[in-house]
Amino acid sequence: MTRNVAFLAAFWSAAPQAAGQTPDTVRMHLLWEVAEGKHQVADSLGELSGIALDSGGNVYVSDFSAMKLWVFDRNGRSLPGIGRKGRGPGEFEAPTGLGIGPDGRLYVRDLARVSRFAPDPATGRLTRYESAFRGPAMADWRSMLATRFDASGRLYYPGFNMVDRSRRTGWYFRYAATGALVDSLEVLAFPNAPSATAHVRLSATGGRMLRGLNHVPFAPLPTWDVTPRGTLITGDGQSYLIRETDRAGREVQRYRREVPPDRIPPRQRQDSVAALRARLDSVPVPLDRVEGMPPEVRSVRLPEMFPAYMAVYAATDGRVWVRRWPTGNSDRTIFDVFEPDGRLRSVVVLPRAIAVSPTPALSLAGVAAVGVDPETGANTVLRFAATPPG
């Protein structure tokens, strides 16, 4: 293992750095969307928590509210869904974090287990319930991070996010392909990691979480993912530097690019200030009783400049996708795509804004993602491709 890590580190450090490169720009096209007024099932979508794209172009979307998986074919047509509310085989209580493993099966995390779905012999779609195994005792059942897999088939399950962030920001439970718990992979602490949520105690036995008050809008935030190599990619959001580390915490690769900082447009910043003040005004107690809320939230002190990037993702082909903050047009999505050796491969531009979470399904051939309707705030499903619809 040590010899392999040393070889990879030597090979990757010899690769040309991304700085100064001129990457190809891939402008993807919107193939279809499930949105109000444009799709017959759009009004039935609830809180979407995961998305996956199979090799046949079918899209699978988990829904916390409907407690099922929506299925759409390559043309966006709605197909019979998967599951319903319940605890029986193929039923769900809180489906999330979809992932397609190296075995070609669809894995779905639930409140206390992971369910596996195999291809249906009649359709080829991943809709046939096959088996399930019990998840961790402290499962982060609200996490919308994708379930990840390494080349050996081990499954990476996000840990509980209400942790002591002075020691670690998060972690993953690792399961063997048989469903046996193997060990865990830690995401170490970031100095700028916010509290998991702001909260206030309302009685001796209970309190209330105050979402959206643990950091200010546009704050640089830590972000991470697991690669098919079984390594972590992490970044603090403060500088354009993504580190890839092995299980022992040793750095094996860096992904970086020289991108000048962009100023947040005044109107966008003003809208965010107004939204934050409205949240603060809704707090039912004096603000000094709120825990997990940093001083800049209380004083409504937002940054003047966009952070270095918004999020990082590890695609199933091993490439690293860095989502940048869009400038000039917020209704689009921009990614820098790196090869595993650290070289900047492409800049991918989507004509629509997608949600940071749940984790999108990413490849240079196409993207499937959850969006948010700017008028209603409802979740939408968006499917993009590198080639225009024919």
Secondary structure, DSSP 8 states (H G I E B T S, - for coil): -HHHHHHHHHHHHTS--STT---EEEE-EEEEEE-TTT-TTGGG---EEEEEE-TTS-EEEEETTTTEEEEE-TT--EEEEE--BSSSTT-BSS-EEEEE-TTS-EEEE-SSEEEEEE--TTT-SS-EEEEEEE--TT--TT--S--EE-TT--EEEE--S-S-TTTEEEEEEEE-TTS-EEEEEEEE--TT---S-EEEE-SSS-EEEETT-SS-TT----EEEE-TTS-EEEE-SSSSEEEEE-TTS-EEEEEE------B--HHHHHHHHHHHHHHHHT-SS-GGG-BS--HHHHTT---SB--S-SEEEE-TTS-EEEEE---S-SSSEEEEEE-TTS-EEEEEEESS---SSS--EE-SSEEEEEEE-TTT--EEEEEEESS---
